[in-house]
Amino acid sequence: MLSGHDWQTALAAVAGATALVVIIATIPEETPDHRTDEPAANGDLPVDAALEAIGEPILVVHHGRVTVANAAARQLLGSHIVGEDARVAIRHPGAAEHVADGSSFPVDLVGLGTLDQRWQMRVSQLGPDSRLVHLSNQTGQYAAERMRVDFVANASHELRTPLASILGYVETLTDEAGEDPALRQRFLGVVFDEARRMERLVEDLMSLSRIEAEKFRPPRTEVDLAAVAREVRDSLLTTHGNRGADIAMDIADDLPRVPGDQGQLSQLLYNLIGNAMKYGRHGTPVTVTLTPRADQLSVVVADEGDGIAPEHLPRLTERFYRVDAGRSRSLGGTGLGLAIVKHVVERHRGRLDIASAVGVGTRVTVTLPAIRDRDAASAAPEPLS
């Protein structure tokens, strides 16, 4: 068993573990009269019993071989690891080398557990013949970093494209093209459209940033979503080739209010209805339905368009993900609309469902918690904008 001092050191190191911890230590051989699962007379902790109580996988290794593996370790690496060489049990060449040389520098391991997982391993000396090896699961952090890098790259690309167009047309206008009134007018129209495209993108980026910054602060003001939906419809009446006339609203009577941020809920409806208008077939209805459901309020926006293939549905709320990039840009899309919708729904503790059939259309359902009668007294009224 480890001494009390070594055990305290081990626990301090284990405290920082998030997924996999491997302890490599020098342990006395078990005998019938001295089993590690029995309480120690001298106050030392029984190693295998203590390790079994820890949720992370733990291995105790004596002379390079696994002598104890707790339940989490057996589940991760297999019950056969008991008695195996530690380097074989961990099953990673980088880990084996790191354990052998006892280096204290962290090392990144790719593919330990599953091919898409990433780990960081640290080795600490517990004594002259004892080591503690700590592997923390970095998969989530790596994914978040990858998303950040992709987001910056995509945002830069989306901004660079219209900017390059603007610079090109302005340069042309400074030459001989600026002398032709008709050509000048056409080029200025292109510059204006591209500038507006950049403006929409910057506005969406700022909106997304604000929503993310507030995601842990659920809004508690009282919002009349029926009134918000009607305001959004009125603002869209003359957009997208007068498709606003195709908006058909079905709002239930006595619709409950919701705790929410009126501006964000307005943006949610604007994005959903605007998408249905853009991608639905001209002359077909864009149906907006608001109905109460127990302690919830359901918002359904449906169009009759080309629909979306099943393989695209899981990625629709990713930033800058487009099913048809060319068509989206030509219709004025920034690639952030549904990402904003997702974050608004999450901040309002709601649920977002997207269903679509190719050649039939798309149906988006947002379910939000409603204010019950007993909640009405505690909900502050939404200030007038």
Secondary structure per residue as TSV (DSSP state, phi and psi in degrees):
chain	resnum	aa	ss	phi	psi
A	1	M	-	360.0	156.3
A	2	L	-	-73.7	149.9
A	3	S	-	-70.9	165.1
A	4	G	H	-58.1	-40.8
A	5	H	H	-65.3	-45.8
A	6	D	H	-64.5	-36.1
A	7	W	H	-67.7	-38.8
A	8	Q	H	-62.5	-39.9
A	9	T	H	-62.8	-42.5
A	10	A	H	-63.3	-43.9
A	11	L	H	-63.7	-37.1
A	12	A	H	-62.6	-39.5
A	13	A	H	-72.1	-39.0
A	14	V	H	-65.4	-29.6
A	15	A	T	-58.2	-27.4
A	16	G	T	-89.0	0.8
A	17	A	-	-76.6	145.8
A	18	T	S	-114.6	-20.5
A	19	A	S	-146.2	-59.5
A	20	L	E	-128.2	123.1
A	21	V	E	-124.2	132.8
A	22	V	E	-122.5	121.2
A	23	I	E	-102.9	125.8
A	24	I	E	-113.9	112.9
A	25	A	-	-140.3	164.6
A	26	T	-	-94.4	119.9
A	27	I	-	-127.8	139.7
A	28	P	-	-61.2	146.8
A	29	E	-	-62.3	140.3
A	30	E	-	-73.0	140.4
A	31	T	B	-129.7	163.5
A	32	P	T	-57.2	-27.3
A	33	D	T	-93.4	-5.3
A	34	H	B	-144.8	82.4
A	35	R	-	-95.0	143.9
A	36	T	T	-73.2	-13.3
A	37	D	T	-91.5	4.5
A	38	E	S	-98.0	148.8
A	39	P	-	-60.4	140.9
A	40	A	-	-85.9	134.4
A	41	A	T	-66.0	-31.7
A	42	N	T	-87.7	7.0
A	43	G	S	93.0	-7.4
A	44	D	-	-66.0	148.3
A	45	L	-	-77.4	140.6
A	46	P	-	-70.8	116.1
A	47	V	H	-62.8	-52.1
A	48	D	H	-65.8	-36.5
A	49	A	H	-66.2	-41.2
A	50	A	H	-67.0	-42.6
A	51	L	H	-66.9	-33.0
A	52	E	H	-63.4	-27.5
A	53	A	T	-81.3	-11.3
A	54	I	S	-85.6	137.1
A	55	G	S	-72.8	-23.6
A	56	E	S	-84.4	151.0
A	57	P	-	-62.6	130.8
A	58	I	-	-129.8	135.8
A	59	L	E	-123.1	136.8
A	60	V	E	-109.9	128.2
A	61	V	E	-120.9	132.3
A	62	H	E	-119.7	123.8
A	63	H	T	53.3	40.8
A	64	G	T	82.6	0.0
A	65	R	E	-120.4	146.0
A	66	V	E	-71.7	123.8
A	67	T	E	-108.5	-25.3
A	68	V	E	-137.6	134.2
A	69	A	E	-135.5	120.2
A	70	N	-	-74.9	175.8
A	71	A	H	-59.7	-41.0
A	72	A	H	-64.3	-38.6
A	73	A	H	-67.6	-41.3
A	74	R	H	-65.7	-35.1
A	75	Q	H	-68.0	-38.6
A	76	L	H	-77.3	-45.8
A	77	L	H	-106.4	-12.7
A	78	G	-	103.7	144.8
A	79	S	G	-68.7	-15.9
A	80	H	G	-72.6	-8.4
A	81	I	G	-70.0	-20.8
A	82	V	T	-65.3	123.7
A	83	G	T	95.3	-10.9
A	84	E	S	-82.1	160.1
A	85	D	B	-62.3	136.3
A	86	A	H	-59.0	-35.8
A	87	R	H	-68.0	-31.8
A	88	V	H	-75.7	-37.6
A	89	A	H	-63.8	-40.8
A	90	I	H	-72.6	-28.5
A	91	R	T	58.6	49.8
A	92	H	-	-152.3	123.2
A	93	P	H	-60.3	-38.5
A	94	G	H	-64.7	-38.8
A	95	A	H	-67.8	-41.8
A	96	A	H	-59.3	-45.0
A	97	E	H	-65.8	-40.3
A	98	H	H	-66.3	-41.5
A	99	V	H	-65.6	-38.7
A	100	A	H	-66.3	-42.9
A	101	D	H	-87.5	-10.3
A	102	G	T	68.2	22.0
A	103	S	-	-63.0	139.7
A	104	S	-	-89.5	-4.8
A	105	F	S	-76.1	139.2
A	106	P	-	-66.8	146.8
A	107	V	E	-130.6	138.1
A	108	D	E	-90.4	134.7
A	109	L	E	-120.5	127.1
A	110	V	E	-110.1	130.5
A	111	G	S	94.0	3.3
A	112	L	S	-75.6	127.6
A	113	G	S	92.3	-78.9
A	114	T	S	-131.3	165.0
A	115	L	T	-63.2	-28.1
A	116	D	T	-95.9	5.5
A	117	Q	-	-91.9	149.7
A	118	R	E	-129.4	135.4
A	119	W	E	-129.7	158.7
A	120	Q	E	-124.2	128.7
A	121	M	E	-113.9	135.0
A	122	R	E	-126.4	140.5
A	123	V	E	-115.7	128.7
A	124	S	E	-122.6	142.2
A	125	Q	E	-83.7	125.9
A	126	L	E	-96.0	-19.0
A	127	G	E	-177.4	-175.0
A	128	P	T	-61.5	-30.8
A	129	D	T	-121.1	13.4
A	130	S	E	-125.1	142.7
A	131	R	E	-137.7	150.7
A	132	L	E	-117.9	125.7
A	133	V	E	-112.3	122.3
A	134	H	E	-115.3	120.8
A	135	L	E	-116.4	121.7
A	136	S	E	-109.9	139.0
A	137	N	E	-75.1	114.2
A	138	Q	-	-103.6	12.7
A	139	T	H	-60.4	-45.4
A	140	G	H	-64.2	-43.7
A	141	Q	H	-64.9	-38.9
A	142	Y	H	-64.9	-42.8
A	143	A	H	-62.2	-41.5
A	144	A	H	-64.3	-40.7
A	145	E	H	-66.2	-39.2
A	146	R	H	-64.2	-40.0
A	147	M	H	-63.2	-39.7
A	148	R	H	-64.5	-45.3
A	149	V	H	-62.8	-44.8
A	150	D	H	-62.6	-39.6
A	151	F	H	-63.0	-46.2
A	152	V	H	-62.2	-43.1
A	153	A	H	-64.0	-44.3
A	154	N	H	-66.7	-42.2
A	155	A	H	-63.1	-41.4
A	156	S	H	-62.1	-42.2
A	157	H	H	-65.1	-43.9
A	158	E	H	-65.4	-31.6
A	159	L	H	-80.8	-35.5
A	160	R	H	-67.8	-35.1
A	161	T	H	-61.7	-54.6
A	162	P	H	-67.8	-30.7
A	163	L	H	-64.6	-41.7
A	164	A	H	-62.4	-39.3
A	165	S	H	-64.9	-43.4
A	166	I	H	-61.0	-47.2
A	167	L	H	-63.0	-39.2
A	168	G	H	-64.0	-44.1
A	169	Y	H	-71.2	-37.2
A	170	V	H	-64.0	-41.1
A	171	E	H	-62.8	-39.4
A	172	T	H	-66.5	-38.5
A	173	L	H	-65.5	-29.0
A	174	T	H	-73.2	-15.3
A	175	D	T	-94.7	-147.9
A	176	E	G	-69.2	-21.6
A	177	A	G	-64.2	-25.8
A	178	G	G	-69.7	-11.8
A	179	E	G	-82.8	-18.8
A	180	D	-	-93.0	112.4
A	181	P	H	-57.4	-43.5
A	182	A	H	-65.9	-44.0
A	183	L	H	-66.9	-38.9
A	184	R	H	-62.4	-41.8
A	185	Q	H	-64.4	-40.4
A	186	R	H	-66.8	-43.1
A	187	F	H	-65.4	-40.6
A	188	L	H	-64.1	-33.1
A	189	G	H	-64.2	-40.6
A	190	V	H	-64.7	-43.6
A	191	V	H	-60.3	-43.0
A	192	F	H	-62.6	-45.9
A	193	D	H	-61.7	-42.7
A	194	E	H	-68.0	-36.4
A	195	A	H	-65.1	-40.0
A	196	R	H	-65.1	-36.6
A	197	R	H	-61.7	-43.7
A	198	M	H	-63.9	-39.2
A	199	E	H	-62.0	-44.8
A	200	R	H	-62.2	-39.9
A	201	L	H	-65.4	-45.4
A	202	V	H	-62.9	-41.0
A	203	E	H	-62.1	-42.1
A	204	D	H	-67.0	-39.4
A	205	L	H	-62.4	-41.8
A	206	M	H	-67.4	-39.6
A	207	S	H	-62.4	-45.8
A	208	L	H	-61.2	-40.8
A	209	S	H	-63.7	-43.4
A	210	R	H	-64.7	-43.0
A	211	I	H	-64.1	-43.0
A	212	E	H	-64.3	-37.0
A	213	A	H	-66.4	-24.6
A	214	E	T	-104.6	8.0
A	215	K	T	-64.8	-23.9
A	216	F	T	-92.5	5.8
A	217	R	S	-116.9	89.3
A	218	P	-	-62.6	131.3
A	219	P	-	-69.4	145.1
A	220	R	-	-127.3	7.8
A	221	T	E	-78.9	158.2
A	222	E	E	-91.9	124.8
A	223	V	E	-122.7	132.4
A	224	D	-	-89.2	96.9
A	225	L	H	-68.2	-28.0
A	226	A	H	-63.0	-43.4
A	227	A	H	-66.4	-39.7
A	228	V	H	-62.5	-42.3
A	229	A	H	-62.5	-39.9
A	230	R	H	-67.8	-37.9
A	231	E	H	-63.9	-41.2
A	232	V	H	-64.0	-42.9
A	233	R	H	-59.0	-44.9
A	234	D	H	-62.1	-36.5
A	235	S	H	-73.7	-18.8
A	236	L	T	-100.7	3.4
A	237	L	T	-61.1	-32.8
A	238	T	T	-110.7	17.1
A	239	T	S	-103.6	166.6
A	240	H	T	54.5	51.7
A	241	G	T	64.4	40.3
A	242	N	T	59.8	28.2
A	243	R	G	-68.6	-11.6
A	244	G	G	-57.8	-27.6
A	245	A	G	-66.9	-17.1
A	246	D	G	-87.7	-3.7
A	247	I	E	-73.8	123.6
A	248	A	E	-117.6	117.1
A	249	M	E	-104.4	137.2
A	250	D	E	-129.4	98.0
A	251	I	E	-111.5	123.1
A	252	A	-	-66.6	151.4
A	253	D	T	-70.4	153.3
A	254	D	T	52.7	43.8
A	255	L	-	-69.0	129.9
A	256	P	-	-69.2	154.7
A	257	R	-	-81.5	166.7
A	258	V	E	-125.9	148.1
A	259	P	E	-75.8	120.3
A	260	G	S	-168.4	177.8
A	261	D	-	-101.9	112.5
A	262	Q	H	-60.0	-41.0
A	263	G	H	-62.9	-43.0
A	264	Q	H	-70.1	-39.1
A	265	L	H	-67.2	-33.9
A	266	S	H	-64.5	-42.1
A	267	Q	H	-65.5	-38.1
A	268	L	H	-58.7	-49.7
A	269	L	H	-66.6	-38.4
A	270	Y	H	-61.6	-42.6
A	271	N	H	-68.0	-43.8
A	272	L	H	-67.0	-46.8
A	273	I	H	-69.4	-39.1
A	274	G	H	-61.7	-41.2
A	275	N	H	-62.3	-43.3
A	276	A	H	-63.2	-36.2
A	277	M	H	-69.0	-39.6
A	278	K	H	-70.7	-42.7
A	279	Y	H	-100.9	-9.3
A	280	G	B	-79.0	157.1
A	281	R	-	-70.8	139.9
A	282	H	T	-59.2	134.6
A	283	G	T	89.3	-7.9
A	284	T	S	-94.5	152.0
A	285	P	-	-71.0	146.6
A	286	V	E	-108.7	105.7
A	287	T	E	-95.0	125.1
A	288	V	E	-117.6	118.0
A	289	T	E	-121.7	128.4
A	290	L	E	-120.6	118.2
A	291	T	E	-137.6	147.7
A	292	P	E	-82.4	146.1
A	293	R	E	-139.7	98.7
A	294	A	T	54.1	-116.6
A	295	D	T	-97.5	25.3
A	296	Q	E	-132.7	167.6
A	297	L	E	-126.7	130.3
A	298	S	E	-107.3	131.7
A	299	V	E	-118.2	122.9
A	300	V	E	-122.7	126.6
A	301	V	E	-119.3	119.2
A	302	A	E	-127.4	141.6
A	303	D	-	-126.9	167.3
A	304	E	-	-117.6	85.4
A	305	G	B	-128.2	-154.9
A	306	D	S	-72.6	-19.0
A	307	G	-	77.6	176.0
A	308	I	-	-129.1	133.7
A	309	A	-	-65.1	147.9
A	310	P	G	-56.4	-34.5
A	311	E	G	-67.8	-18.1
A	312	H	G	-88.7	-22.3
A	313	L	G	-56.5	-44.0
A	314	P	G	-63.9	-18.8
A	315	R	G	-106.9	4.5
A	316	L	T	-63.5	-28.5
A	317	T	T	-91.9	4.9
A	318	E	S	-73.1	146.4
A	319	R	T	-65.2	130.3
A	320	F	T	68.6	10.4
A	321	Y	-	-80.4	130.1
A	322	R	-	-131.8	137.3
A	323	V	S	-69.6	-44.1
A	324	D	S	-132.2	95.9
A	325	A	H	-60.6	-42.2
A	326	G	H	-63.1	-45.2
A	327	R	H	-67.1	-39.7
A	328	S	H	-61.5	-46.0
A	329	R	H	-66.1	-39.0
A	330	S	H	-65.0	-25.9
A	331	L	T	-92.7	4.0
A	332	G	T	90.5	11.5
A	333	G	-	-76.1	144.7
A	334	T	-	-98.6	-11.6
A	335	G	S	83.3	7.2
A	336	L	-	-116.8	-3.5
A	337	G	H	-57.1	-52.8
A	338	L	H	-74.7	-26.5
A	339	A	H	-63.4	-41.4
A	340	I	H	-64.5	-43.2
A	341	V	H	-57.3	-47.2
A	342	K	H	-58.9	-45.0
A	343	H	H	-70.3	-34.3
A	344	V	H	-64.2	-44.7
A	345	V	H	-61.8	-43.1
A	346	E	H	-63.8	-42.0
A	347	R	H	-64.0	-32.6
A	348	H	T	-89.4	10.6
A	349	R	T	56.7	40.3
A	350	G	-	-107.7	-163.2
A	351	R	E	-137.1	140.6
A	352	L	E	-120.4	127.5
A	353	D	E	-129.4	133.5
A	354	I	E	-123.1	121.8
A	355	A	E	-124.0	140.8
A	356	S	E	-152.9	150.0
A	357	A	E	-132.2	129.5
A	358	V	T	-60.4	129.0
A	359	G	T	83.9	-6.2
A	360	V	T	-112.2	-49.7
A	361	G	E	143.2	-175.1
A	362	T	E	-127.3	143.5
A	363	R	E	-130.6	118.9
A	364	V	E	-111.3	128.4
A	365	T	E	-119.6	126.9
A	366	V	E	-117.1	125.5
A	367	T	E	-113.6	123.4
A	368	L	E	-120.5	147.1
A	369	P	E	-66.6	138.0
A	370	A	-	-101.4	160.1
A	371	I	-	-85.0	117.5
A	372	R	-	-79.5	166.4
A	373	D	H	-56.7	-40.2
A	374	R	H	-73.0	-14.4
A	375	D	H	-91.1	-16.4
A	376	A	H	-61.7	-35.8
A	377	A	T	-67.4	-28.0
A	378	S	T	-93.1	-7.5
A	379	A	S	-91.7	126.4
A	380	A	E	-77.8	143.3
A	381	P	E	-66.3	144.9
A	382	E	-	-71.2	123.8
A	383	P	-	-64.1	148.2
A	384	L	-	-69.3	136.6
A	385	S	-	-87.2	360.0
